[in-house]
Amino acid sequence: MTNSQLTILGLSGGIATGKSTCAKVLLDLLPETVLFDADACVRDLYQRDTVLRALAAHFGDGLFSDGGEINKGLLRERAFSNPADKQFLEDLFHPLVRQECLALLAQTVKNSQSRLFVADVPLLFENGFDFGQSTNLLVATSRNTQVNRLRQRNNWDANTVQSVLSSQMPIESKFALADVVIWNEGPVKTLRSQCRRYLNSLNLNL
């Protein structure tokens, strides 16, 4: 039996806008929700032999420690400072992430009685990540809030923060691509209230 009542939602934002917190709130409000976490998927993909070989071929063995672990800091630095390296990583990972997302969605449609499928994808808009969603939800804040959260949460210096933010599509540019925007400047309870109102607008009867 297939699930014909499933709402399919794309969730995105910018770094430190609270996208992952929003995903957790949605799960808390509607525990039956099936969540695809693109970041978690990428972490799993880093364990694949085919991915490791591709990384070694492009970046060289210097990317790896003596124990074979990837130097994530070096990889992030290369991606943020070299557009060609950033493009290589996107070309390597994004098709694989989309493949995994589609597989989970197909499984959910076929077997699950969940009413909501959410794909938490940081580069949803940048890469036109289409997986059959009916709605794209954007979690947004001001740039100043992003800067403050990154400095407090990640203990990054000002140059690192600006480098990371400059490498991403500005939140303002994502507004036109989103169907729904949640403004996340306040406490979690305010975010929760917005999420509840949105889910109720989908007639999910919380």
N, CA, C and O atoms as a DFTB+ gen file, in Angstrom:
824 C
 N C O
     1  1       0.852      -1.195       0.000
     2  2       0.000       0.000       0.000
     3  2       0.887       1.245       0.000
     4  3       1.838       1.319       0.778
     5  1       0.596       2.212      -0.850
     6  2       1.382       3.429      -0.895
     7  2       0.734       4.516      -0.054
     8  3      -0.461       4.473       0.241
     9  1       1.562       5.502       0.329
    10  2       1.108       6.592       1.175
    11  2       0.699       7.764       0.289
    12  3       1.556       8.484      -0.222
    13  1      -0.593       7.957       0.105
    14  2      -1.091       9.021      -0.771
    15  2      -1.323      10.325      -0.022
    16  3      -1.656      11.336      -0.640
    17  1      -1.152      10.323       1.310
    18  2      -1.405      11.515       2.120
    19  2      -0.116      12.217       2.528
    20  3      -0.132      13.081       3.404
    21  1       0.990      11.856       1.904
    22  2       2.293      12.357       2.330
    23  2       2.554      13.760       1.796
    24  3       2.426      14.006       0.596
    25  1       2.923      14.683       2.690
    26  2       3.405      16.007       2.308
    27  2       4.922      15.951       2.233
    28  3       5.576      15.467       3.156
    29  1       5.482      16.445       1.137
    30  2       6.928      16.364       0.902
    31  2       7.494      17.775       0.946
    32  3       7.109      18.637       0.155
    33  1       8.408      17.999       1.876
    34  2       8.897      19.345       2.183
    35  2      10.414      19.414       2.063
    36  3      11.127      18.564       2.597
    37  1      10.907      20.437       1.354
    38  2      12.331      20.746       1.331
    39  2      12.626      21.814       2.365
    40  3      11.927      22.826       2.433
    41  1      13.658      21.599       3.174
    42  2      14.018      22.522       4.254
    43  2      15.444      23.005       4.050
    44  3      16.361      22.203       3.873
    45  1      15.628      24.318       4.075
    46  2      16.974      24.855       3.904
    47  2      17.121      26.160       4.671
    48  3      16.200      26.609       5.353
    49  1      18.291      26.751       4.543
    50  2      18.604      27.991       5.231
    51  2      20.027      28.376       4.892
    52  3      20.551      27.987       3.848
    53  1      20.646      29.132       5.761
    54  2      22.061      29.432       5.637
    55  2      22.756      28.908       6.868
    56  3      22.101      28.473       7.816
    57  1      24.071      28.943       6.869
    58  2      24.800      28.483       8.031
    59  2      24.422      29.340       9.240
    60  3      24.414      30.569       9.167
    61  1      24.111      28.675      10.344
    62  2      23.773      29.335      11.615
    63  2      22.439      30.076      11.587
    64  3      22.213      30.962      12.412
    65  1      21.557      29.732      10.659
    66  2      20.216      30.334      10.691
    67  2      19.246      29.515      11.537
    68  3      18.162      29.994      11.871
    69  1      19.624      28.284      11.885
    70  2      18.765      27.460      12.723
    71  2      17.994      26.401      11.965
    72  3      16.970      25.911      12.443
    73  1      18.472      26.048      10.799
    74  2      17.790      25.052       9.966
    75  2      17.689      23.701      10.662
    76  3      16.625      23.082      10.670
    77  1      18.786      23.246      11.244
    78  2      18.775      21.942      11.921
    79  2      17.886      21.971      13.158
    80  3      17.223      20.984      13.477
    81  1      17.873      23.106      13.852
    82  2      16.977      23.247      14.999
    83  2      15.528      23.185      14.545
    84  3      14.687      22.580      15.210
    85  1      15.242      23.805      13.423
    86  2      13.884      23.753      12.872
    87  2      13.490      22.316      12.554
    88  3      12.362      21.907      12.827
    89  1      14.408      21.552      11.981
    90  2      14.118      20.148      11.672
    91  2      13.786      19.372      12.939
    92  3      12.866      18.554      12.950
    93  1      14.539      19.630      14.010
    94  2      14.281      18.950      15.282
    95  2      12.913      19.338      15.846
    96  3      12.200      18.501      16.399
    97  1      12.558      20.610      15.699
    98  2      11.252      21.072      16.177
    99  2      10.129      20.394      15.394
   100  3       9.132      19.973      15.980
   101  1      10.284      20.289      14.095
   102  2       9.268      19.615      13.280
   103  2       9.099      18.164      13.712
   104  3       7.980      17.657      13.790
   105  1      10.216      17.501      13.992
   106  2      10.153      16.114      14.456
   107  2       9.482      16.013      15.817
   108  3       8.738      15.070      16.086
   109  1       9.749      16.988      16.667
   110  2       9.152      16.979      18.000
   111  2       7.643      17.213      17.924
   112  3       6.871      16.593      18.655
   113  1       7.238      18.107      17.038
   114  2       5.813      18.415      16.896
   115  2       5.052      17.292      16.204
   116  3       3.886      17.044      16.509
   117  1       5.709      16.621      15.282
   118  2       5.073      15.542      14.522
   119  2       6.060      14.370      14.455
   120  3       6.753      14.198      13.453
   121  1       6.121      13.562      15.529
   122  2       7.152      12.522      15.653
   123  2       7.170      11.501      14.524
   124  3       8.192      10.855      14.292
   125  1       6.067      11.348      13.830
   126  2       6.028      10.373      12.734
   127  2       6.747      10.878      11.482
   128  3       6.913      10.129      10.519
   129  1       7.172      12.135      11.490
   130  2       7.861      12.717      10.340
   131  2       9.083      11.889       9.961
   132  3       9.841      11.449      10.826
   133  1       9.265      11.685       8.669
   134  2      10.475      11.037       8.157
   135  2      11.424      12.142       7.708
   136  3      11.075      12.959       6.855
   137  1      12.632      12.165       8.289
   138  2      13.602      13.227       8.015
   139  2      14.799      12.679       7.258
   140  3      15.432      11.712       7.682
   141  1      15.099      13.312       6.131
   142  2      16.358      13.051       5.435
   143  2      17.312      14.177       5.782
   144  3      17.011      15.344       5.530
   145  1      18.456      13.842       6.355
   146  2      19.457      14.814       6.791
   147  2      20.630      14.754       5.819
   148  3      21.411      13.803       5.846
   149  1      20.757      15.760       4.966
   150  2      21.809      15.746       3.947
   151  2      23.199      15.769       4.568
   152  3      24.109      15.113       4.060
   153  1      23.380      16.513       5.659
   154  2      24.692      16.557       6.308
   155  2      25.084      15.188       6.844
   156  3      26.230      14.765       6.695
   157  1      24.139      14.497       7.464
   158  2      24.416      13.151       7.968
   159  2      24.714      12.202       6.818
   160  3      25.565      11.320       6.938
   161  1      24.020      12.380       5.713
   162  2      24.261      11.558       4.530
   163  2      25.684      11.761       4.024
   164  3      26.365      10.795       3.678
   165  1      26.135      13.007       3.978
   166  2      27.501      13.292       3.522
   167  2      28.522      12.644       4.450
   168  3      29.524      12.097       3.987
   169  1      28.274      12.702       5.748
   170  2      29.202      12.050       6.690
   171  2      29.300      10.556       6.403
   172  3      30.387       9.981       6.471
   173  1      28.187       9.932       6.086
   174  2      28.209       8.510       5.734
   175  2      28.948       8.279       4.419
   176  3      29.674       7.296       4.270
   177  1      28.759       9.184       3.475
   178  2      29.409       9.024       2.174
   179  2      30.924       9.111       2.278
   180  3      31.638       8.519       1.469
   181  1      31.418       9.844       3.271
   182  2      32.867       9.938       3.475
   183  2      33.485       8.585       3.829
   184  3      34.706       8.436       3.799
   185  1      32.665       7.615       4.157
   186  2      33.168       6.286       4.494
   187  2      33.204       5.363       3.273
   188  3      33.755       4.265       3.348
   189  1      32.634       5.789       2.170
   190  2      32.585       4.939       0.981
   191  2      33.947       4.901       0.286
   192  3      34.600       5.932       0.124
   193  1      34.358       3.724      -0.115
   194  2      35.645       3.575      -0.793
   195  2      35.695       4.382      -2.082
   196  3      36.718       4.991      -2.393
   197  1      34.600       4.391      -2.832
   198  2      34.603       5.121      -4.098
   199  2      34.783       6.620      -3.878
   200  3      35.450       7.291      -4.665
   201  1      34.192       7.141      -2.813
   202  2      34.333       8.562      -2.493
   203  2      35.753       8.859      -2.026
   204  3      36.345       9.856      -2.440
   205  1      36.298       8.011      -1.176
   206  2      37.659       8.211      -0.679
   207  2      38.667       8.184      -1.818
   208  3      39.611       8.973      -1.835
   209  1      38.470       7.286      -2.758
   210  2      39.390       7.213      -3.897
   211  2      39.293       8.469      -4.759
   212  3      40.304       8.973      -5.248
   213  1      38.079       8.968      -4.941
   214  2      37.901      10.190      -5.731
   215  2      38.556      11.386      -5.048
   216  3      39.174      12.220      -5.710
   217  1      38.422      11.469      -3.730
   218  2      39.049      12.564      -2.981
   219  2      40.566      12.484      -3.063
   220  3      41.236      13.500      -3.250
   221  1      41.107      11.281      -2.923
   222  2      42.561      11.099      -2.986
   223  2      43.091      11.452      -4.367
   224  3      44.158      12.053      -4.490
   225  1      42.353      11.085      -5.401
   226  2      42.797      11.367      -6.763
   227  2      42.815      12.868      -7.038
   228  3      43.676      13.362      -7.765
   229  1      41.862      13.588      -6.454
   230  2      41.772      15.032      -6.715
   231  2      42.686      15.850      -5.804
   232  3      43.384      16.751      -6.268
   233  1      42.680      15.537      -4.512
   234  2      43.399      16.364      -3.541
   235  2      44.772      15.812      -3.172
   236  3      45.604      16.537      -2.627
   237  1      45.016      14.540      -3.464
   238  2      46.287      13.944      -3.091
   239  2      46.233      13.309      -1.714
   240  3      45.298      13.531      -0.943
   241  1      47.253      12.516      -1.420
   242  2      47.288      11.803      -0.142
   243  2      47.466      12.736       1.050
   244  3      47.229      12.331       2.188
   245  1      47.883      13.983       0.806
   246  2      48.056      14.937       1.897
   247  2      46.762      15.289       2.599
   248  3      46.777      15.885       3.676
   249  1      45.642      14.926       1.995
   250  2      44.339      15.181       2.614
   251  2      44.069      14.233       3.771
   252  3      43.180      14.477       4.586
   253  1      44.839      13.147       3.844
   254  2      44.576      12.088       4.818
   255  2      45.673      12.028       5.874
   256  3      46.839      12.301       5.593
   257  1      45.281      11.667       7.087
   258  2      46.244      11.443       8.163
   259  2      46.922      10.098       7.962
   260  3      46.548       9.334       7.073
   261  1      47.925       9.810       8.795
   262  2      48.610       8.518       8.710
   263  2      47.648       7.367       8.955
   264  3      47.855       6.256       8.468
   265  1      46.590       7.643       9.716
   266  2      45.602       6.607       9.994
   267  2      44.519       6.501       8.942
   268  3      43.601       5.690       9.064
   269  1      44.625       7.326       7.903
   270  2      43.649       7.266       6.821
   271  2      42.436       8.155       7.006
   272  3      41.505       8.110       6.202
   273  1      42.435       8.976       8.074
   274  2      41.302       9.875       8.318
   275  2      41.414      11.133       7.454
   276  3      42.508      11.648       7.220
   277  1      40.268      11.614       6.988
   278  2      40.251      12.836       6.188
   279  2      40.466      14.046       7.090
   280  3      39.860      14.149       8.156
   281  1      41.326      14.955       6.661
   282  2      41.524      16.217       7.366
   283  2      40.400      17.161       6.936
   284  3      40.512      17.860       5.929
   285  1      39.318      17.169       7.715
   286  2      38.135      17.946       7.337
   287  2      38.428      19.452       7.337
   288  3      37.870      20.195       6.530
   289  1      39.301      19.895       8.239
   290  2      39.651      21.308       8.268
   291  2      40.344      21.736       6.987
   292  3      40.040      22.792       6.432
   293  1      41.277      20.914       6.517
   294  2      41.975      21.215       5.264
   295  2      41.014      21.171       4.086
   296  3      41.085      22.005       3.184
   297  1      40.120      20.198       4.101
   298  2      39.147      20.080       3.018
   299  2      38.235      21.302       2.980
   300  3      37.948      21.833       1.907
   301  1      37.780      21.746       4.145
   302  2      36.925      22.938       4.211
   303  2      37.685      24.169       3.713
   304  3      37.139      24.994       2.980
   305  1      38.948      24.280       4.119
   306  2      39.764      25.420       3.694
   307  2      39.928      25.445       2.178
   308  3      39.827      26.498       1.549
   309  1      40.182      24.273       1.602
   310  2      40.341      24.194       0.147
   311  2      39.040      24.568      -0.562
   312  3      39.051      25.278      -1.568
   313  1      37.930      24.086      -0.032
   314  2      36.637      24.349      -0.670
   315  2      36.276      25.826      -0.619
   316  3      35.737      26.367      -1.585
   317  1      36.570      26.485       0.506
   318  2      36.204      27.885       0.659
   319  2      37.148      28.816      -0.096
   320  3      36.761      29.928      -0.457
   321  1      38.379      28.374      -0.337
   322  2      39.372      29.252      -0.956
   323  2      39.568      28.995      -2.443
   324  3      40.143      29.827      -3.144
   325  1      39.096      27.848      -2.931
   326  2      39.337      27.481      -4.324
   327  2      38.019      27.075      -4.990
   328  3      37.489      26.003      -4.696
   329  1      37.488      27.906      -5.873
   330  2      36.204      27.576      -6.508
   331  2      36.218      26.241      -7.251
   332  3      35.203      25.546      -7.289
   333  1      37.353      25.878      -7.840
   334  2      37.425      24.606      -8.571
   335  2      37.288      23.425      -7.621
   336  3      36.630      22.435      -7.945
   337  1      37.908      23.526      -6.445
   338  2      37.789      22.454      -5.454
   339  2      36.365      22.369      -4.916
   340  3      35.834      21.278      -4.710
   341  1      35.758      23.519      -4.692
   342  2      34.369      23.556      -4.219
   343  2      33.449      22.898      -5.244
   344  3      32.559      22.127      -4.885
   345  1      33.666      23.207      -6.517
   346  2      32.842      22.620      -7.568
   347  2      33.049      21.116      -7.660
   348  3      32.100      20.365      -7.888
   349  1      34.298      20.675      -7.480
   350  2      34.574      19.237      -7.509
   351  2      33.792      18.512      -6.420
   352  3      33.181      17.474      -6.675
   353  1      33.811      19.057      -5.213
   354  2      33.105      18.420      -4.101
   355  2      31.600      18.390      -4.347
   356  3      30.937      17.392      -4.065
   357  1      31.069      19.486      -4.874
   358  2      29.635      19.516      -5.162
   359  2      29.275      18.493      -6.236
   360  3      28.264      17.799      -6.125
   361  1      30.097      18.401      -7.266
   362  2      29.829      17.440      -8.341
   363  2      29.945      16.004      -7.849
   364  3      29.259      15.114      -8.351
   365  1      30.814      15.778      -6.867
   366  2      30.997      14.435      -6.319
   367  2      29.842      14.045      -5.402
   368  3      29.280      12.957      -5.523
   369  1      29.497      14.941      -4.488
   370  2      28.564      14.572      -3.421
   371  2      27.091      14.768      -3.771
   372  3      26.259      13.943      -3.393
   373  1      26.757      15.822      -4.472
   374  2      25.343      16.153      -4.628
   375  2      24.529      15.092      -5.367
   376  3      23.405      14.812      -4.950
   377  1      25.038      14.489      -6.440
   378  2      24.251      13.403      -7.056
   379  2      24.043      12.219      -6.115
   380  3      22.989      11.583      -6.132
   381  1      25.055      11.927      -5.295
   382  2      24.938      10.814      -4.349
   383  2      23.933      11.132      -3.250
   384  3      23.151      10.269      -2.848
   385  1      23.954      12.368      -2.767
   386  2      23.005      12.782      -1.729
   387  2      21.576      12.728      -2.270
   388  3      20.672      12.233      -1.597
   389  1      21.380      13.227      -3.462
   390  2      20.041      13.199      -4.057
   391  2      19.569      11.759      -4.245
   392  3      18.399      11.453      -4.017
   393  1      20.468      10.886      -4.654
   394  2      20.125       9.472      -4.826
   395  2      19.646       8.861      -3.518
   396  3      18.662       8.121      -3.497
   397  1      20.341       9.171      -2.424
   398  2      19.954       8.642      -1.115
   399  2      18.625       9.231      -0.660
   400  3      17.802       8.534      -0.066
   401  1      18.417      10.509      -0.937
   402  2      17.154      11.166      -0.572
   403  2      15.984      10.528      -1.311
   404  3      14.946      10.242      -0.715
   405  1      16.156      10.310      -2.595
   406  2      15.088       9.705      -3.391
   407  2      14.792       8.284      -2.935
   408  3      13.642       7.847      -2.956
   409  1      15.830       7.564      -2.523
   410  2      15.628       6.191      -2.049
   411  2      14.801       6.175      -0.769
   412  3      13.896       5.354      -0.618
   413  1      15.117       7.098       0.166
   414  2      14.351       7.163       1.411
   415  2      12.921       7.610       1.140
   416  3      11.983       7.099       1.752
   417  1      12.751       8.555       0.234
   418  2      11.404       9.017      -0.101
   419  2      10.583       7.883      -0.712
   420  3       9.415       7.703      -0.365
   421  1      11.185       7.127      -1.614
   422  2      10.468       6.011      -2.238
   423  2      10.055       4.980      -1.198
   424  3       8.956       4.429      -1.253
   425  1      10.952       4.728      -0.248
   426  2      10.639       3.790       0.833
   427  2       9.503       4.327       1.693
   428  3       8.623       3.574       2.110
   429  1       9.524       5.626       1.956
   430  2       8.484       6.247       2.777
   431  2       7.128       6.194       2.079
   432  3       6.116       5.866       2.699
   433  1       7.113       6.514       0.808
   434  2       5.864       6.481       0.041
   435  2       5.282       5.075       0.019
   436  3       4.066       4.897       0.096
   437  1       6.149       4.084      -0.085
   438  2       5.687       2.703      -0.222
   439  2       5.242       2.090       1.096
   440  3       4.251       1.362       1.150
   441  1       5.988       2.391       2.167
   442  2       5.796       1.621       3.394
   443  2       5.320       2.410       4.605
   444  3       4.724       1.835       5.515
   445  1       5.570       3.711       4.635
   446  2       5.313       4.475       5.854
   447  2       3.926       5.104       5.833
   448  3       3.401       5.451       4.775
   449  1       3.344       5.244       7.015
   450  2       2.082       5.963       7.164
   451  2       2.309       7.386       7.667
   452  3       1.368       8.063       8.081
   453  1       3.562       7.833       7.627
   454  2       3.863       9.201       8.012
   455  2       3.142      10.180       7.092
   456  3       2.923       9.906       5.912
   457  1       2.781      11.324       7.661
   458  2       2.113      12.352       6.861
   459  2       3.074      13.411       6.351
   460  3       2.688      14.280       5.569
   461  1       4.348      13.342       6.799
   462  2       5.297      14.391       6.420
   463  2       6.682      13.801       6.171
   464  3       7.213      13.051       6.991
   465  1       7.256      14.158       5.018
   466  2       8.640      13.823       4.681
   467  2       9.387      15.135       4.531
   468  3       8.985      15.996       3.747
   469  1      10.481      15.295       5.284
   470  2      11.278      16.523       5.243
   471  2      12.698      16.182       4.824
   472  3      13.325      15.292       5.399
   473  1      13.204      16.888       3.824
   474  2      14.606      16.760       3.438
   475  2      15.332      18.029       3.856
   476  3      15.095      19.105       3.307
   477  1      16.222      17.890       4.837
   478  2      17.031      18.990       5.355
   479  2      18.289      19.070       4.493
   480  3      19.213      18.273       4.655
   481  1      18.315      20.040       3.573
   482  2      19.383      20.123       2.567
   483  2      19.971      21.536       2.568
   484  3      19.301      22.472       2.133
   485  1      21.208      21.713       3.047
   486  2      21.796      23.053       3.107
   487  2      21.836      23.775       1.760
   488  3      21.589      24.980       1.704
   489  1      22.140      23.062       0.681
   490  2      22.268      23.682      -0.641
   491  2      21.050      23.391      -1.519
   492  3      21.170      23.186      -2.727
   493  1      19.903      23.379      -0.898
   494  2      18.655      23.088      -1.610
   495  2      18.447      24.033      -2.787
   496  3      18.090      23.598      -3.882
   497  1      18.670      25.323      -2.563
   498  2      18.415      26.327      -3.595
   499  2      19.595      26.484      -4.542
   500  3      19.411      26.646      -5.748
   501  1      20.811      26.437      -3.995
   502  2      21.995      26.630      -4.823
   503  2      22.091      25.593      -5.938
   504  3      22.528      25.899      -7.047
   505  1      21.680      24.375      -5.634
   506  2      21.859      23.287      -6.588
   507  2      20.555      22.785      -7.194
   508  3      20.530      21.744      -7.851
   509  1      19.470      23.528      -6.973
   510  2      18.203      23.098      -7.542
   511  2      17.861      21.676      -7.156
   512  3      17.500      20.858      -8.002
   513  1      17.979      21.383      -5.854
   514  2      17.816      20.017      -5.345
   515  2      16.344      19.628      -5.401
   516  3      15.586      19.881      -4.464
   517  1      15.957      19.019      -6.494
   518  2      14.560      18.643      -6.718
   519  2      14.384      17.156      -6.435
   520  3      15.017      16.317      -7.075
   521  1      13.522      16.835      -5.475
   522  2      13.267      15.432      -5.155
   523  2      11.764      15.146      -5.120
   524  3      11.320      14.149      -4.550
   525  1      10.992      16.042      -5.741
   526  2       9.546      15.862      -5.781
   527  2       8.807      16.598      -4.689
   528  3       7.639      16.306      -4.432
   529  1       9.465      17.556      -4.035
   530  2       8.836      18.291      -2.947
   531  2       7.727      19.204      -3.462
   532  3       7.783      19.719      -4.579
   533  1       6.724      19.387      -2.614
   534  2       5.634      20.302      -2.953
   535  2       5.918      21.711      -2.459
   536  3       5.353      22.676      -2.973
   537  1       6.790      21.836      -1.464
   538  2       7.059      23.124      -0.833
   539  2       8.519      23.194      -0.409
   540  3       9.096      22.206       0.045
   541  1       9.114      24.390      -0.566
   542  2      10.451      24.649      -0.043
   543  2      10.350      25.651       1.103
   544  3       9.828      26.753       0.940
   545  1      10.854      25.251       2.252
   546  2      10.793      26.059       3.472
   547  2      12.183      26.606       3.779
   548  3      13.152      25.849       3.833
   549  1      12.279      27.905       3.977
   550  2      13.548      28.569       4.268
   551  2      13.557      29.071       5.704
   552  3      12.629      29.757       6.131
   553  1      14.604      28.731       6.449
   554  2      14.821      29.272       7.790
   555  2      15.863      30.379       7.657
   556  3      16.984      30.129       7.215
   557  1      15.495      31.602       8.040
   558  2      16.335      32.759       7.754
   559  2      16.580      33.603       8.996
   560  3      15.780      33.620       9.932
   561  1      17.712      34.304       8.975
   562  2      18.041      35.310       9.982
   563  2      18.764      36.453       9.277
   564  3      19.059      36.373       8.084
   565  1      19.044      37.504      10.019
   566  2      19.883      38.568       9.483
   567  2      21.330      38.082       9.412
   568  3      21.705      37.126      10.090
   569  1      22.129      38.739       8.596
   570  2      23.544      38.381       8.487
   571  2      24.264      38.610       9.816
   572  3      25.136      37.827      10.191
   573  1      23.906      39.672      10.523
   574  2      24.541      39.935      11.818
   575  2      24.311      38.784      12.791
   576  3      25.210      38.411      13.545
   577  1      23.113      38.229      12.771
   578  2      22.827      37.091      13.645
   579  2      23.659      35.882      13.239
   580  3      24.164      35.164      14.101
   581  1      23.807      35.649      11.940
   582  2      24.666      34.558      11.483
   583  2      26.092      34.746      11.989
   584  3      26.708      33.810      12.500
   585  1      26.607      35.955      11.842
   586  2      27.980      36.241      12.283
   587  2      28.134      35.978      13.775
   588  3      29.079      35.310      14.194
   589  1      27.218      36.495      14.571
   590  2      27.315      36.331      16.022
   591  2      27.213      34.873      16.434
   592  3      27.955      34.421      17.306
   593  1      26.305      34.137      15.818
   594  2      26.155      32.719      16.163
   595  2      27.398      31.924      15.781
   596  3      27.839      31.057      16.536
   597  1      27.964      32.215      14.613
   598  2      29.155      31.481      14.181
   599  2      30.341      31.763      15.094
   600  3      31.109      30.854      15.409
   601  1      30.496      32.999      15.516
   602  2      31.624      33.334      16.390
   603  2      31.457      32.699      17.763
   604  3      32.434      32.266      18.374
   605  1      30.221      32.645      18.248
   606  2      29.979      32.048      19.561
   607  2      29.985      30.526      19.506
   608  3      30.575      29.872      20.366
   609  1      29.324      29.959      18.489
   610  2      29.165      28.507      18.403
   611  2      30.432      27.806      17.938
   612  3      30.820      26.781      18.497
   613  1      31.073      28.355      16.918
   614  2      32.218      27.690      16.301
   615  2      33.557      28.256      16.751
   616  3      34.612      27.698      16.450
   617  1      33.500      29.378      17.479
   618  2      34.726      30.040      17.923
   619  2      35.613      30.420      16.738
   620  3      36.838      30.322      16.807
   621  1      34.975      30.855      15.649
   622  2      35.714      31.273      14.465
   623  2      36.085      32.747      14.576
   624  3      35.368      33.539      15.187
   625  1      37.235      33.103      13.966
   626  2      37.602      34.515      13.923
   627  2      36.805      35.204      12.811
   628  3      36.119      34.556      12.020
   629  1      36.915      36.517      12.776
   630  2      36.095      37.301      11.841
   631  2      36.386      36.939      10.389
   632  3      35.471      36.879       9.568
   633  1      37.664      36.696      10.069
   634  2      38.019      36.375       8.686
   635  2      37.408      35.053       8.238
   636  3      36.924      34.934       7.113
   637  1      37.432      34.056       9.128
   638  2      36.854      32.755       8.788
   639  2      35.353      32.877       8.584
   640  3      34.800      32.314       7.639
   641  1      34.697      33.613       9.471
   642  2      33.248      33.805       9.354
   643  2      32.899      34.451       8.016
   644  3      32.000      33.987       7.313
   645  1      33.605      35.512       7.669
   646  2      33.302      36.213       6.426
   647  2      33.598      35.348       5.208
   648  3      32.872      35.400       4.215
   649  1      34.665      34.551       5.282
   650  2      35.007      33.655       4.176
   651  2      33.906      32.632       3.946
   652  3      33.520      32.367       2.808
   653  1      33.402      32.058       5.036
   654  2      32.346      31.047       4.924
   655  2      31.059      31.676       4.396
   656  3      30.433      31.135       3.485
   657  1      30.665      32.806       4.959
   658  2      29.422      33.446       4.528
   659  2      29.507      33.913       3.075
   660  3      28.522      33.846       2.339
   661  1      30.676      34.382       2.667
   662  2      30.837      34.867       1.293
   663  2      30.766      33.743       0.275
   664  3      30.479      33.974      -0.900
   665  1      31.029      32.522       0.730
   666  2      31.004      31.375      -0.182
   667  2      29.588      30.847      -0.398
   668  3      29.372      29.974      -1.239
   669  1      28.619      31.375       0.360
   670  2      27.246      30.882       0.282
   671  2      26.330      31.899      -0.397
   672  3      26.605      33.099      -0.411
   673  1      25.248      31.393      -0.951
   674  2      24.225      32.280      -1.504
   675  2      23.629      33.121      -0.374
   676  3      23.240      32.566       0.653
   677  1      23.549      34.436      -0.534
   678  2      22.961      35.270       0.521
   679  2      21.524      34.849       0.818
   680  3      20.775      34.449      -0.074
   681  1      21.167      34.950       2.081
   682  2      19.804      34.600       2.483
   683  2      18.774      35.391       1.682
   684  3      17.730      34.860       1.304
   685  1      19.073      36.665       1.427
   686  2      18.124      37.500       0.690
   687  2      17.825      36.918      -0.693
   688  3      16.703      37.031      -1.187
   689  1      18.825      36.298      -1.311
   690  2      18.634      35.717      -2.643
   691  2      17.765      34.470      -2.598
   692  3      17.165      34.082      -3.601
   693  1      17.703      33.843      -1.424
   694  2      16.912      32.621      -1.289
   695  2      15.425      32.911      -1.064
   696  3      14.574      32.048      -1.278
   697  1      15.127      34.148      -0.627
   698  2      13.730      34.486      -0.357
   699  2      12.843      34.228      -1.575
   700  3      11.745      33.683      -1.455
   701  1      13.339      34.629      -2.751
   702  2      12.533      34.502      -3.965
   703  2      12.342      33.052      -4.380
   704  3      11.434      32.739      -5.150
   705  1      13.199      32.158      -3.871
   706  2      13.135      30.745      -4.257
   707  2      12.323      29.913      -3.272
   708  3      11.949      28.778      -3.568
   709  1      12.054      30.479      -2.110
   710  2      11.340      29.736      -1.068
   711  2       9.833      29.957      -1.174
   712  3       9.370      31.026      -1.573
   713  1       9.091      28.933      -0.813
   714  2       7.632      29.058      -0.752
   715  2       7.179      29.599       0.598
   716  3       6.188      30.322       0.690
   717  1       7.921      29.237       1.645
   718  2       7.597      29.651       3.013
   719  2       8.898      30.066       3.694
   720  3       9.915      29.387       3.560
   721  1       8.866      31.186       4.427
   722  2      10.044      31.656       5.162
   723  2       9.721      31.699       6.647
   724  3       8.711      32.270       7.057
   725  1      10.585      31.092       7.445
   726  2      10.507      31.187       8.901
   727  2      11.667      32.059       9.360
   728  3      12.831      31.742       9.118
   729  1      11.333      33.171      10.031
   730  2      12.348      34.126      10.479
   731  2      12.770      33.742      11.890
   732  3      11.965      33.787      12.821
   733  1      14.029      33.365      12.042
   734  2      14.485      32.739      13.282
   735  2      15.481      33.612      14.034
   736  3      16.639      33.237      14.215
   737  1      15.020      34.775      14.468
   738  2      15.868      35.681      15.251
   739  2      15.659      35.512      16.752
   740  3      16.504      35.923      17.547
   741  1      14.554      34.918      17.138
   742  2      14.207      34.854      18.548
   743  2      14.556      33.541      19.199
   744  3      15.361      32.777      18.666
   745  1      13.957      33.262      20.356
   746  2      14.207      32.010      21.076
   747  2      13.555      30.826      20.377
   748  3      12.755      30.988      19.455
   749  1      13.915      29.638      20.835
   750  2      13.401      28.414      20.215
   751  2      11.877      28.342      20.317
   752  3      11.217      27.817      19.421
   753  1      11.318      28.872      21.412
   754  2       9.859      28.795      21.560
   755  2       9.151      29.575      20.454
   756  3       8.053      29.201      20.040
   757  1       9.771      30.658      19.971
   758  2       9.187      31.408      18.859
   759  2       9.280      30.607      17.569
   760  3       8.338      30.575      16.778
   761  1      10.422      29.961      17.366
   762  2      10.575      29.078      16.207
   763  2       9.548      27.954      16.254
   764  3       8.940      27.609      15.241
   765  1       9.367      27.395      17.427
   766  2       8.407      26.302      17.594
   767  2       6.987      26.760      17.258
   768  3       6.224      26.031      16.624
   769  1       6.646      27.962      17.685
   770  2       5.316      28.497      17.411
   771  2       5.096      28.667      15.907
   772  3       4.023      28.356      15.390
   773  1       6.118      29.162      15.211
   774  2       6.005      29.325      13.758
   775  2       5.863      27.974      13.063
   776  3       5.070      27.825      12.133
   777  1       6.634      26.999      13.520
   778  2       6.557      25.656      12.927
   779  2       5.182      25.036      13.158
   780  3       4.625      24.389      12.271
   781  1       4.649      25.239      14.345
   782  2       3.324      24.695      14.649
   783  2       2.268      25.318      13.737
   784  3       1.415      24.615      13.195
   785  1       2.328      26.624      13.572
   786  2       1.355      27.293      12.697
   787  2       1.475      26.782      11.266
   788  3       0.473      26.583      10.579
   789  1       2.714      26.573      10.827
   790  2       2.901      26.092       9.459
   791  2       2.341      24.683       9.292
   792  3       1.646      24.402       8.316
   793  1       2.640      23.801      10.235
   794  2       2.129      22.433      10.138
   795  2       0.608      22.410      10.195
   796  3      -0.033      21.632       9.489
   797  1       0.039      23.258      11.029
   798  2      -1.427      23.330      11.088
   799  2      -2.013      23.825       9.766
   800  3      -3.114      23.432       9.381
   801  1      -1.267      24.693       9.072
   802  2      -1.748      25.176       7.774
   803  2      -1.789      24.056       6.737
   804  3      -2.473      24.163       5.719
   805  1      -1.044      22.976       7.011
   806  2      -1.050      21.806       6.128
   807  2      -2.136      20.810       6.515
   808  3      -2.233      19.722       5.947
   809  1      -2.951      21.203       7.493
   810  2      -4.040      20.337       7.982
   811  2      -3.512      19.024       8.552
   812  3      -4.095      17.959       8.347
   813  1      -2.394      19.124       9.271
   814  2      -1.828      17.926       9.896
   815  2      -2.393      17.687      11.287
   816  3      -2.070      16.686      11.927
   817  1      -3.238      18.604      11.762
   818  2      -4.012      18.388      12.990
   819  2      -3.129      18.053      14.190
   820  3      -3.237      16.979      14.782
   821  1      -2.256      18.994      14.533
   822  2      -1.379      18.776      15.692
   823  2      -2.189      18.826      16.975
   824  3      -1.635      18.665      18.062
